[in-house]
Amino acid sequence: MRQNWVKHTLAATAASLFGMGMAQADTIKIGVNEPLTGVVAAAGTHVVNGAKIAADVINAKGGINGKKIELVIEDNKSNPTEAANATEKLIVRDKVPVIMGAWSSTYTLAAMPKLMEYKVPMVVETSSADKITTSGNPYIFRISPTNGMEAVNFEKYVDPLNIKKADFLVVNNDWGLGAAMAYKETLKKKGKAVGKTEIMDASAQDMSAQLSSLKSSDADTLFITTGVEQMVLVLKQAQTLGLKRQIITTGGTVPDQLIEQAGTAANGSMHDVFFAPWFPELSADPEAAKNFIAEWKKRGLNPVGMSEAARGYDGIITIAAAIEKAGKAEPDAIRKALWDVQINGLTGKVAFKKVGPKGKESGQSAPDLHLMGINNGKVVPVKF
């Protein structure tokens, strides 16, 4: 009983402090919950760097309603428990009225109960597990595609790529398992065969057992879903084992990092990406894309991170647009305003449609998706 009383008291206190704290603040705080250490630290750092560029662009133009924005950044340490803790810290300690996060589907799902408890909205910039927007959490607004959206978009490539039978190698979490399920449905719909499915822990570094099993399959295509750090290892180990397959990755992998770190093992692979910095003209806002790329280079940031960072950039400009529409930096006002946001981002047009149980709908936007290939160390569009 005491635990429940403390929890409800904290929630009520946090809610009551929002109005006072935010009304008096000289800046508008935006919480950022990303993995800055742990197994996917590189990806989370890229997202945060994109968010920082967005904040600087907004502040250089005068901020929002006359106030500068301030990013309050928490490291979720590539861990779901820490993701939940970071969410609570941002809300209770830092009194942020809105959050962007939390990269991995597993981290986002862990954070979601805290959003419900404290009634604070979160813009989801990367996570793709379908249940994030179907579980009945009205504080979730996602700008990244679901596994299902990616798979449906991929349907048009199945026949041109001459896929007859496909195997899967996926990370053992909500994202990887969900991606395998979604792409299998697309392949079966097209009358294609589905072969083996191998899984790997997110922290695993030796995938030779899974790859050896896949080598014995008669499939012509291998779908891989995991973070780019592990993807590098998979490609290099596949090359060492002599695995000959058409390799396709899902979930917005970073081709430049594969080229840099996997070398020739990346050649011939194909990747579903949400932002193509090699071809800014493909963006929904080509001018913003060119400016973003120029600023990224000006800051001396690693070019491999741009396709990941674009999601962080779009997450912040989406939140800023909602705060501007709301006219005040309060959680419920921002949540309501997010439904009316319509902007062109680096990764596509941002506008939310209702998904999930009636009365508890989450928001889901439909970003652009591009299939890119790696040929002789260069990123090229896959065209037919």
Contacts in CASP RR format, 6 or more apart in sequence:
PFRMAT RR
TARGET T0000
AUTHOR 0000-0000-0000
METHOD contacts of the structure
MODEL  1
MRQNWVKHTLAATAASLFGMGMAQADTIKIGVNEPLTGVVAAAGTHVVNG
AKIAADVINAKGGINGKKIELVIEDNKSNPTEAANATEKLIVRDKVPVIM
GAWSSTYTLAAMPKLMEYKVPMVVETSSADKITTSGNPYIFRISPTNGME
AVNFEKYVDPLNIKKADFLVVNNDWGLGAAMAYKETLKKKGKAVGKTEIM
DASAQDMSAQLSSLKSSDADTLFITTGVEQMVLVLKQAQTLGLKRQIITT
GGTVPDQLIEQAGTAANGSMHDVFFAPWFPELSADPEAAKNFIAEWKKRG
LNPVGMSEAARGYDGIITIAAAIEKAGKAEPDAIRKALWDVQINGLTGKV
AFKKVGPKGKESGQSAPDLHLMGINNGKVVPVKF
7 117 0 8 1.000
10 92 0 8 1.000
11 117 0 8 1.000
11 118 0 8 1.000
11 119 0 8 1.000
13 92 0 8 1.000
14 91 0 8 1.000
14 92 0 8 1.000
14 95 0 8 1.000
14 118 0 8 1.000
15 118 0 8 1.000
15 119 0 8 1.000
15 331 0 8 1.000
17 95 0 8 1.000
18 95 0 8 1.000
18 97 0 8 1.000
18 330 0 8 1.000
18 331 0 8 1.000
19 330 0 8 1.000
21 95 0 8 1.000
22 28 0 8 1.000
22 29 0 8 1.000
22 95 0 8 1.000
22 97 0 8 1.000
22 328 0 8 1.000
22 329 0 8 1.000
22 330 0 8 1.000
23 328 0 8 1.000
25 67 0 8 1.000
25 329 0 8 1.000
26 67 0 8 1.000
26 68 0 8 1.000
27 67 0 8 1.000
27 68 0 8 1.000
27 69 0 8 1.000
27 70 0 8 1.000
28 64 0 8 1.000
28 67 0 8 1.000
28 68 0 8 1.000
28 69 0 8 1.000
28 70 0 8 1.000
28 97 0 8 1.000
28 323 0 8 1.000
28 329 0 8 1.000
29 69 0 8 1.000
29 70 0 8 1.000
29 71 0 8 1.000
29 72 0 8 1.000
29 94 0 8 1.000
29 95 0 8 1.000
29 96 0 8 1.000
29 97 0 8 1.000
29 329 0 8 1.000
30 55 0 8 1.000
30 69 0 8 1.000
30 70 0 8 1.000
30 71 0 8 1.000
30 72 0 8 1.000
30 96 0 8 1.000
30 98 0 8 1.000
30 99 0 8 1.000
30 100 0 8 1.000
30 316 0 8 1.000
30 319 0 8 1.000
30 320 0 8 1.000
31 71 0 8 1.000
31 72 0 8 1.000
31 73 0 8 1.000
31 74 0 8 1.000
31 90 0 8 1.000
31 94 0 8 1.000
31 96 0 8 1.000
31 98 0 8 1.000
31 99 0 8 1.000
31 100 0 8 1.000
32 48 0 8 1.000
32 51 0 8 1.000
32 71 0 8 1.000
32 72 0 8 1.000
32 73 0 8 1.000
32 74 0 8 1.000
32 99 0 8 1.000
32 100 0 8 1.000
32 101 0 8 1.000
33 74 0 8 1.000
33 76 0 8 1.000
33 83 0 8 1.000
33 86 0 8 1.000
33 87 0 8 1.000
33 90 0 8 1.000
33 99 0 8 1.000
33 100 0 8 1.000
33 101 0 8 1.000
33 102 0 8 1.000
33 107 0 8 1.000
33 111 0 8 1.000
33 122 0 8 1.000
34 44 0 8 1.000
34 45 0 8 1.000
34 47 0 8 1.000
34 48 0 8 1.000
34 73 0 8 1.000
34 74 0 8 1.000
34 75 0 8 1.000
34 76 0 8 1.000
34 100 0 8 1.000
34 101 0 8 1.000
34 102 0 8 1.000
34 103 0 8 1.000
35 41 0 8 1.000
35 43 0 8 1.000
35 44 0 8 1.000
35 75 0 8 1.000
35 76 0 8 1.000
35 77 0 8 1.000
35 78 0 8 1.000
35 102 0 8 1.000
35 103 0 8 1.000
35 104 0 8 1.000
35 107 0 8 1.000
36 44 0 8 1.000
36 45 0 8 1.000
36 48 0 8 1.000
36 73 0 8 1.000
36 75 0 8 1.000
36 76 0 8 1.000
36 77 0 8 1.000
37 75 0 8 1.000
37 77 0 8 1.000
37 78 0 8 1.000
38 77 0 8 1.000
38 78 0 8 1.000
38 79 0 8 1.000
39 78 0 8 1.000
39 202 0 8 1.000
39 203 0 8 1.000
39 229 0 8 1.000
39 230 0 8 1.000
40 78 0 8 1.000
40 103 0 8 1.000
40 104 0 8 1.000
40 202 0 8 1.000
40 227 0 8 1.000
40 229 0 8 1.000
41 78 0 8 1.000
42 228 0 8 1.000
42 229 0 8 1.000
42 257 0 8 1.000
43 103 0 8 1.000
43 126 0 8 1.000
43 227 0 8 1.000
43 228 0 8 1.000
43 229 0 8 1.000
43 254 0 8 1.000
43 308 0 8 1.000
44 103 0 8 1.000
44 308 0 8 1.000
46 254 0 8 1.000
46 305 0 8 1.000
46 306 0 8 1.000
46 308 0 8 1.000
46 309 0 8 1.000
47 103 0 8 1.000
47 125 0 8 1.000
47 126 0 8 1.000
47 308 0 8 1.000
47 309 0 8 1.000
47 311 0 8 1.000
47 312 0 8 1.000
48 73 0 8 1.000
48 312 0 8 1.000
49 296 0 8 1.000
49 299 0 8 1.000
49 301 0 8 1.000
49 305 0 8 1.000
49 309 0 8 1.000
50 292 0 8 1.000
50 296 0 8 1.000
50 309 0 8 1.000
50 310 0 8 1.000
50 312 0 8 1.000
50 313 0 8 1.000
50 316 0 8 1.000
51 71 0 8 1.000
51 100 0 8 1.000
51 312 0 8 1.000
51 313 0 8 1.000
51 315 0 8 1.000
51 316 0 8 1.000
52 71 0 8 1.000
53 292 0 8 1.000
53 295 0 8 1.000
53 296 0 8 1.000
53 299 0 8 1.000
53 309 0 8 1.000
53 313 0 8 1.000
54 312 0 8 1.000
54 313 0 8 1.000
54 314 0 8 1.000
54 315 0 8 1.000
54 316 0 8 1.000
54 317 0 8 1.000
54 320 0 8 1.000
55 69 0 8 1.000
55 70 0 8 1.000
55 71 0 8 1.000
55 316 0 8 1.000
56 295 0 8 1.000
57 291 0 8 1.000
57 295 0 8 1.000
57 317 0 8 1.000
58 64 0 8 1.000
58 69 0 8 1.000
58 316 0 8 1.000
58 317 0 8 1.000
58 320 0 8 1.000
59 68 0 8 1.000
59 69 0 8 1.000
62 68 0 8 1.000
63 69 0 8 1.000
63 320 0 8 1.000
64 320 0 8 1.000
64 323 0 8 1.000
64 324 0 8 1.000
64 329 0 8 1.000
65 323 0 8 1.000
65 324 0 8 1.000
65 327 0 8 1.000
65 328 0 8 1.000
67 329 0 8 1.000
69 316 0 8 1.000
69 320 0 8 1.000
71 316 0 8 1.000
72 90 0 8 1.000
72 94 0 8 1.000
72 96 0 8 1.000
74 86 0 8 1.000
74 89 0 8 1.000
74 90 0 8 1.000
75 82 0 8 1.000
75 86 0 8 1.000
76 82 0 8 1.000
76 83 0 8 1.000
76 85 0 8 1.000
76 86 0 8 1.000
76 102 0 8 1.000
76 103 0 8 1.000
76 107 0 8 1.000
76 111 0 8 1.000
78 104 0 8 1.000
78 107 0 8 1.000
78 202 0 8 1.000
79 107 0 8 1.000
80 104 0 8 1.000
80 106 0 8 1.000
80 107 0 8 1.000
80 109 0 8 1.000
80 110 0 8 1.000
81 110 0 8 1.000
83 102 0 8 1.000
83 104 0 8 1.000
83 106 0 8 1.000
83 107 0 8 1.000
83 108 0 8 1.000
83 110 0 8 1.000
83 111 0 8 1.000
84 110 0 8 1.000
84 111 0 8 1.000
84 113 0 8 1.000
84 114 0 8 1.000
86 102 0 8 1.000
86 111 0 8 1.000
87 99 0 8 1.000
87 102 0 8 1.000
87 111 0 8 1.000
87 114 0 8 1.000
87 115 0 8 1.000
87 122 0 8 1.000
88 114 0 8 1.000
88 118 0 8 1.000
90 96 0 8 1.000
90 99 0 8 1.000
91 99 0 8 1.000
91 114 0 8 1.000
91 118 0 8 1.000
91 120 0 8 1.000
92 118 0 8 1.000
96 120 0 8 1.000
97 120 0 8 1.000
97 329 0 8 1.000
97 330 0 8 1.000
97 331 0 8 1.000
97 334 0 8 1.000
98 120 0 8 1.000
98 121 0 8 1.000
98 122 0 8 1.000
98 123 0 8 1.000
98 319 0 8 1.000
98 322 0 8 1.000
98 323 0 8 1.000
98 329 0 8 1.000
98 331 0 8 1.000
98 334 0 8 1.000
99 111 0 8 1.000
99 115 0 8 1.000
99 120 0 8 1.000
99 121 0 8 1.000
99 122 0 8 1.000
99 123 0 8 1.000
100 122 0 8 1.000
100 123 0 8 1.000
100 124 0 8 1.000
100 125 0 8 1.000
100 312 0 8 1.000
100 315 0 8 1.000
100 316 0 8 1.000
100 319 0 8 1.000
101 107 0 8 1.000
101 108 0 8 1.000
101 111 0 8 1.000
101 122 0 8 1.000
101 123 0 8 1.000
101 124 0 8 1.000
101 125 0 8 1.000
101 126 0 8 1.000
101 127 0 8 1.000
102 108 0 8 1.000
102 110 0 8 1.000
102 111 0 8 1.000
102 122 0 8 1.000
102 124 0 8 1.000
102 127 0 8 1.000
103 125 0 8 1.000
103 126 0 8 1.000
103 127 0 8 1.000
104 126 0 8 1.000
104 127 0 8 1.000
104 173 0 8 1.000
104 175 0 8 1.000
105 127 0 8 1.000
105 128 0 8 1.000
105 129 0 8 1.000
105 132 0 8 1.000
105 173 0 8 1.000
105 174 0 8 1.000
105 175 0 8 1.000
106 129 0 8 1.000
106 173 0 8 1.000
106 174 0 8 1.000
106 175 0 8 1.000
107 127 0 8 1.000
108 122 0 8 1.000
108 124 0 8 1.000
108 127 0 8 1.000
108 129 0 8 1.000
108 132 0 8 1.000
109 127 0 8 1.000
109 129 0 8 1.000
109 131 0 8 1.000
109 132 0 8 1.000
109 174 0 8 1.000
111 122 0 8 1.000
112 122 0 8 1.000
112 132 0 8 1.000
112 135 0 8 1.000
112 137 0 8 1.000
112 139 0 8 1.000
112 140 0 8 1.000
114 120 0 8 1.000
115 121 0 8 1.000
115 122 0 8 1.000
115 137 0 8 1.000
115 139 0 8 1.000
115 140 0 8 1.000
116 137 0 8 1.000
116 139 0 8 1.000
118 331 0 8 1.000
119 139 0 8 1.000
119 331 0 8 1.000
119 332 0 8 1.000
120 139 0 8 1.000
120 331 0 8 1.000
121 139 0 8 1.000
121 140 0 8 1.000
121 141 0 8 1.000
121 331 0 8 1.000
121 334 0 8 1.000
121 335 0 8 1.000
121 338 0 8 1.000
122 139 0 8 1.000
122 140 0 8 1.000
122 141 0 8 1.000
123 141 0 8 1.000
123 142 0 8 1.000
123 143 0 8 1.000
123 315 0 8 1.000
123 318 0 8 1.000
123 319 0 8 1.000
123 338 0 8 1.000
124 132 0 8 1.000
124 140 0 8 1.000
124 141 0 8 1.000
124 142 0 8 1.000
124 143 0 8 1.000
124 144 0 8 1.000
125 143 0 8 1.000
125 144 0 8 1.000
125 311 0 8 1.000
125 312 0 8 1.000
125 314 0 8 1.000
125 315 0 8 1.000
126 144 0 8 1.000
126 308 0 8 1.000
126 311 0 8 1.000
127 142 0 8 1.000
127 144 0 8 1.000
127 175 0 8 1.000
128 144 0 8 1.000
128 145 0 8 1.000
128 146 0 8 1.000
128 147 0 8 1.000
128 150 0 8 1.000
128 175 0 8 1.000
128 179 0 8 1.000
128 251 0 8 1.000
129 146 0 8 1.000
129 147 0 8 1.000
129 174 0 8 1.000
129 175 0 8 1.000
129 178 0 8 1.000
130 146 0 8 1.000
130 147 0 8 1.000
130 148 0 8 1.000
130 178 0 8 1.000
130 182 0 8 1.000
131 174 0 8 1.000
132 140 0 8 1.000
132 142 0 8 1.000
132 146 0 8 1.000
132 362 0 8 1.000
133 140 0 8 1.000
133 142 0 8 1.000
133 146 0 8 1.000
133 355 0 8 1.000
133 356 0 8 1.000
133 362 0 8 1.000
133 363 0 8 1.000
133 364 0 8 1.000
134 355 0 8 1.000
134 356 0 8 1.000
134 357 0 8 1.000
134 362 0 8 1.000
135 356 0 8 1.000
135 362 0 8 1.000
136 356 0 8 1.000
136 357 0 8 1.000
136 360 0 8 1.000
136 361 0 8 1.000
136 362 0 8 1.000
137 360 0 8 1.000
137 362 0 8 1.000
138 335 0 8 1.000
138 359 0 8 1.000
138 360 0 8 1.000
138 361 0 8 1.000
138 362 0 8 1.000
139 335 0 8 1.000
139 362 0 8 1.000
140 362 0 8 1.000
140 363 0 8 1.000
141 318 0 8 1.000
141 338 0 8 1.000
141 352 0 8 1.000
141 362 0 8 1.000
141 363 0 8 1.000
141 364 0 8 1.000
141 365 0 8 1.000
142 362 0 8 1.000
142 363 0 8 1.000
142 364 0 8 1.000
142 365 0 8 1.000
143 311 0 8 1.000
143 314 0 8 1.000
143 315 0 8 1.000
143 318 0 8 1.000
143 347 0 8 1.000
143 350 0 8 1.000
143 365 0 8 1.000
143 367 0 8 1.000
144 274 0 8 1.000
144 311 0 8 1.000
144 347 0 8 1.000
144 367 0 8 1.000
145 153 0 8 1.000
145 274 0 8 1.000
145 366 0 8 1.000
145 367 0 8 1.000
145 369 0 8 1.000
146 182 0 8 1.000
146 364 0 8 1.000
147 175 0 8 1.000
147 176 0 8 1.000
147 178 0 8 1.000
147 179 0 8 1.000
147 181 0 8 1.000
147 182 0 8 1.000
147 183 0 8 1.000
147 250 0 8 1.000
147 251 0 8 1.000
148 182 0 8 1.000
149 366 0 8 1.000
149 369 0 8 1.000
150 179 0 8 1.000
150 182 0 8 1.000
150 183 0 8 1.000
150 250 0 8 1.000
150 251 0 8 1.000
150 272 0 8 1.000
150 369 0 8 1.000
151 179 0 8 1.000
151 182 0 8 1.000
151 183 0 8 1.000
151 185 0 8 1.000
151 186 0 8 1.000
151 250 0 8 1.000
152 186 0 8 1.000
153 272 0 8 1.000
153 369 0 8 1.000
154 183 0 8 1.000
154 186 0 8 1.000
154 250 0 8 1.000
154 272 0 8 1.000
154 371 0 8 1.000
155 186 0 8 1.000
155 189 0 8 1.000
155 190 0 8 1.000
157 371 0 8 1.000
157 382 0 8 1.000
157 384 0 8 1.000
158 186 0 8 1.000
158 187 0 8 1.000
158 190 0 8 1.000
158 192 0 8 1.000
159 190 0 8 1.000
160 384 0 8 1.000
161 221 0 8 1.000
161 246 0 8 1.000
161 248 0 8 1.000
161 270 0 8 1.000
162 220 0 8 1.000
163 187 0 8 1.000
163 190 0 8 1.000
163 192 0 8 1.000
163 220 0 8 1.000
163 221 0 8 1.000
163 246 0 8 1.000
164 192 0 8 1.000
164 193 0 8 1.000
164 220 0 8 1.000
164 221 0 8 1.000
165 192 0 8 1.000
165 193 0 8 1.000
165 194 0 8 1.000
165 195 0 8 1.000
165 217 0 8 1.000
165 218 0 8 1.000
165 219 0 8 1.000
165 220 0 8 1.000
165 221 0 8 1.000
166 183 0 8 1.000
166 187 0 8 1.000
166 192 0 8 1.000
166 193 0 8 1.000
166 194 0 8 1.000
166 195 0 8 1.000
166 219 0 8 1.000
166 220 0 8 1.000
166 221 0 8 1.000
166 222 0 8 1.000
166 223 0 8 1.000
167 195 0 8 1.000
167 196 0 8 1.000
167 197 0 8 1.000
167 198 0 8 1.000
167 214 0 8 1.000
167 217 0 8 1.000
167 219 0 8 1.000
167 221 0 8 1.000
167 222 0 8 1.000
167 223 0 8 1.000
167 245 0 8 1.000
168 180 0 8 1.000
168 183 0 8 1.000
168 184 0 8 1.000
168 194 0 8 1.000
168 195 0 8 1.000
168 196 0 8 1.000
168 197 0 8 1.000
168 198 0 8 1.000
168 222 0 8 1.000
168 223 0 8 1.000
168 224 0 8 1.000
168 225 0 8 1.000
169 197 0 8 1.000
169 198 0 8 1.000
169 199 0 8 1.000
169 200 0 8 1.000
169 207 0 8 1.000
169 210 0 8 1.000
169 211 0 8 1.000
169 214 0 8 1.000
169 222 0 8 1.000
169 223 0 8 1.000
169 224 0 8 1.000
169 225 0 8 1.000
169 226 0 8 1.000
169 234 0 8 1.000
170 176 0 8 1.000
170 177 0 8 1.000
170 178 0 8 1.000
170 179 0 8 1.000
170 180 0 8 1.000
170 197 0 8 1.000
170 198 0 8 1.000
170 199 0 8 1.000
170 200 0 8 1.000
170 223 0 8 1.000
170 224 0 8 1.000
170 225 0 8 1.000
170 226 0 8 1.000
171 199 0 8 1.000
171 200 0 8 1.000
171 201 0 8 1.000
171 202 0 8 1.000
171 225 0 8 1.000
171 226 0 8 1.000
171 227 0 8 1.000
171 230 0 8 1.000
172 199 0 8 1.000
172 200 0 8 1.000
172 201 0 8 1.000
172 202 0 8 1.000
173 202 0 8 1.000
175 225 0 8 1.000
175 251 0 8 1.000
176 225 0 8 1.000
176 226 0 8 1.000
177 199 0 8 1.000
179 223 0 8 1.000
179 225 0 8 1.000
179 250 0 8 1.000
179 251 0 8 1.000
180 197 0 8 1.000
180 223 0 8 1.000
180 225 0 8 1.000
183 223 0 8 1.000
183 250 0 8 1.000
184 194 0 8 1.000
187 193 0 8 1.000
187 194 0 8 1.000
188 194 0 8 1.000
193 219 0 8 1.000
195 217 0 8 1.000
195 219 0 8 1.000
196 213 0 8 1.000
196 214 0 8 1.000
196 217 0 8 1.000
196 219 0 8 1.000
198 210 0 8 1.000
198 211 0 8 1.000
198 213 0 8 1.000
198 214 0 8 1.000
199 210 0 8 1.000
200 207 0 8 1.000
200 210 0 8 1.000
200 226 0 8 1.000
200 230 0 8 1.000
200 234 0 8 1.000
202 226 0 8 1.000
202 227 0 8 1.000
202 230 0 8 1.000
204 230 0 8 1.000
205 230 0 8 1.000
205 233 0 8 1.000
206 233 0 8 1.000
206 237 0 8 1.000
207 230 0 8 1.000
207 233 0 8 1.000
207 234 0 8 1.000
207 237 0 8 1.000
208 237 0 8 1.000
208 241 0 8 1.000
211 234 0 8 1.000
211 237 0 8 1.000
211 238 0 8 1.000
211 241 0 8 1.000
211 243 0 8 1.000
212 241 0 8 1.000
214 222 0 8 1.000
214 243 0 8 1.000
214 245 0 8 1.000
215 241 0 8 1.000
215 242 0 8 1.000
215 243 0 8 1.000
219 245 0 8 1.000
220 245 0 8 1.000
220 246 0 8 1.000
221 245 0 8 1.000
221 246 0 8 1.000
221 247 0 8 1.000
221 248 0 8 1.000
222 243 0 8 1.000
222 245 0 8 1.000
222 246 0 8 1.000
222 247 0 8 1.000
222 248 0 8 1.000
223 248 0 8 1.000
223 249 0 8 1.000
223 250 0 8 1.000
224 231 0 8 1.000
224 234 0 8 1.000
224 247 0 8 1.000
224 248 0 8 1.000
224 249 0 8 1.000
224 250 0 8 1.000
225 249 0 8 1.000
225 250 0 8 1.000
225 251 0 8 1.000
226 234 0 8 1.000
227 253 0 8 1.000
228 253 0 8 1.000
228 254 0 8 1.000
228 257 0 8 1.000
228 258 0 8 1.000
228 308 0 8 1.000
231 249 0 8 1.000
231 253 0 8 1.000
231 258 0 8 1.000
231 262 0 8 1.000
232 257 0 8 1.000
232 258 0 8 1.000
232 261 0 8 1.000
232 262 0 8 1.000
235 247 0 8 1.000
235 258 0 8 1.000
235 262 0 8 1.000
235 265 0 8 1.000
235 266 0 8 1.000
235 269 0 8 1.000
236 262 0 8 1.000
236 265 0 8 1.000
238 245 0 8 1.000
238 247 0 8 1.000
238 265 0 8 1.000
239 264 0 8 1.000
239 265 0 8 1.000
246 270 0 8 1.000
247 268 0 8 1.000
247 269 0 8 1.000
247 270 0 8 1.000
248 269 0 8 1.000
248 270 0 8 1.000
248 271 0 8 1.000
248 272 0 8 1.000
249 269 0 8 1.000
249 270 0 8 1.000
249 271 0 8 1.000
249 272 0 8 1.000
250 272 0 8 1.000
251 272 0 8 1.000
252 271 0 8 1.000
252 272 0 8 1.000
252 273 0 8 1.000
252 274 0 8 1.000
252 307 0 8 1.000
252 308 0 8 1.000
253 271 0 8 1.000
253 272 0 8 1.000
253 273 0 8 1.000
254 304 0 8 1.000
254 305 0 8 1.000
254 307 0 8 1.000
254 308 0 8 1.000
255 266 0 8 1.000
255 271 0 8 1.000
255 273 0 8 1.000
255 307 0 8 1.000
255 372 0 8 1.000
255 373 0 8 1.000
255 374 0 8 1.000
255 379 0 8 1.000
256 303 0 8 1.000
256 304 0 8 1.000
256 305 0 8 1.000
256 306 0 8 1.000
256 307 0 8 1.000
256 379 0 8 1.000
257 304 0 8 1.000
257 305 0 8 1.000
258 266 0 8 1.000
258 269 0 8 1.000
258 271 0 8 1.000
258 374 0 8 1.000
259 266 0 8 1.000
259 374 0 8 1.000
259 377 0 8 1.000
259 378 0 8 1.000
259 379 0 8 1.000
260 304 0 8 1.000
263 377 0 8 1.000
264 377 0 8 1.000
266 374 0 8 1.000
266 377 0 8 1.000
267 374 0 8 1.000
267 375 0 8 1.000
267 376 0 8 1.000
267 377 0 8 1.000
268 373 0 8 1.000
268 374 0 8 1.000
268 375 0 8 1.000
269 373 0 8 1.000
269 374 0 8 1.000
270 371 0 8 1.000
270 372 0 8 1.000
270 373 0 8 1.000
270 374 0 8 1.000
270 382 0 8 1.000
271 371 0 8 1.000
271 372 0 8 1.000
271 373 0 8 1.000
271 374 0 8 1.000
272 369 0 8 1.000
272 370 0 8 1.000
272 371 0 8 1.000
273 307 0 8 1.000
273 369 0 8 1.000
273 370 0 8 1.000
273 371 0 8 1.000
273 372 0 8 1.000
274 307 0 8 1.000
274 310 0 8 1.000
274 311 0 8 1.000
274 347 0 8 1.000
274 348 0 8 1.000
274 367 0 8 1.000
274 368 0 8 1.000
274 369 0 8 1.000
274 370 0 8 1.000
275 283 0 8 1.000
275 289 0 8 1.000
275 306 0 8 1.000
275 307 0 8 1.000
275 310 0 8 1.000
275 311 0 8 1.000
275 346 0 8 1.000
275 347 0 8 1.000
275 368 0 8 1.000
276 282 0 8 1.000
276 283 0 8 1.000
276 307 0 8 1.000
276 370 0 8 1.000
276 372 0 8 1.000
276 379 0 8 1.000
276 381 0 8 1.000
277 289 0 8 1.000
277 293 0 8 1.000
277 303 0 8 1.000
277 306 0 8 1.000
277 307 0 8 1.000
277 310 0 8 1.000
278 372 0 8 1.000
278 379 0 8 1.000
279 381 0 8 1.000
280 286 0 8 1.000
280 289 0 8 1.000
280 290 0 8 1.000
280 293 0 8 1.000
281 289 0 8 1.000
282 368 0 8 1.000
282 370 0 8 1.000
283 289 0 8 1.000
283 345 0 8 1.000
283 346 0 8 1.000
283 347 0 8 1.000
283 348 0 8 1.000
283 368 0 8 1.000
284 344 0 8 1.000
284 345 0 8 1.000
284 346 0 8 1.000
284 347 0 8 1.000
284 348 0 8 1.000
284 349 0 8 1.000
284 368 0 8 1.000
285 344 0 8 1.000
285 345 0 8 1.000
285 346 0 8 1.000
285 348 0 8 1.000
288 344 0 8 1.000
288 345 0 8 1.000
288 346 0 8 1.000
289 310 0 8 1.000
289 346 0 8 1.000
292 306 0 8 1.000
292 310 0 8 1.000
292 313 0 8 1.000
292 346 0 8 1.000
293 306 0 8 1.000
296 303 0 8 1.000
296 306 0 8 1.000
296 309 0 8 1.000
297 303 0 8 1.000
301 309 0 8 1.000
310 346 0 8 1.000
310 347 0 8 1.000
311 347 0 8 1.000
313 345 0 8 1.000
313 346 0 8 1.000
314 345 0 8 1.000
314 346 0 8 1.000
314 347 0 8 1.000
314 348 0 8 1.000
314 350 0 8 1.000
314 367 0 8 1.000
317 343 0 8 1.000
317 345 0 8 1.000
318 338 0 8 1.000
318 341 0 8 1.000
318 343 0 8 1.000
318 350 0 8 1.000
319 334 0 8 1.000
321 341 0 8 1.000
321 343 0 8 1.000
321 350 0 8 1.000
322 334 0 8 1.000
322 337 0 8 1.000
322 338 0 8 1.000
322 340 0 8 1.000
322 341 0 8 1.000
323 329 0 8 1.000
323 334 0 8 1.000
323 337 0 8 1.000
325 337 0 8 1.000
325 340 0 8 1.000
325 341 0 8 1.000
326 333 0 8 1.000
326 334 0 8 1.000
326 336 0 8 1.000
326 337 0 8 1.000
327 333 0 8 1.000
327 337 0 8 1.000
338 352 0 8 1.000
338 363 0 8 1.000
339 352 0 8 1.000
339 363 0 8 1.000
341 350 0 8 1.000
341 351 0 8 1.000
341 352 0 8 1.000
342 349 0 8 1.000
342 350 0 8 1.000
342 351 0 8 1.000
343 349 0 8 1.000
343 350 0 8 1.000
344 350 0 8 1.000
347 367 0 8 1.000
347 368 0 8 1.000
348 367 0 8 1.000
348 368 0 8 1.000
349 365 0 8 1.000
349 366 0 8 1.000
349 367 0 8 1.000
350 365 0 8 1.000
350 367 0 8 1.000
351 365 0 8 1.000
351 366 0 8 1.000
352 363 0 8 1.000
352 364 0 8 1.000
352 365 0 8 1.000
353 363 0 8 1.000
353 364 0 8 1.000
353 365 0 8 1.000
353 366 0 8 1.000
354 361 0 8 1.000
354 362 0 8 1.000
354 363 0 8 1.000
354 364 0 8 1.000
355 361 0 8 1.000
355 362 0 8 1.000
355 363 0 8 1.000
355 364 0 8 1.000
356 362 0 8 1.000
370 381 0 8 1.000
371 381 0 8 1.000
371 382 0 8 1.000
372 379 0 8 1.000
372 380 0 8 1.000
372 381 0 8 1.000
372 382 0 8 1.000
373 379 0 8 1.000
373 380 0 8 1.000
373 381 0 8 1.000
373 382 0 8 1.000
374 380 0 8 1.000
END
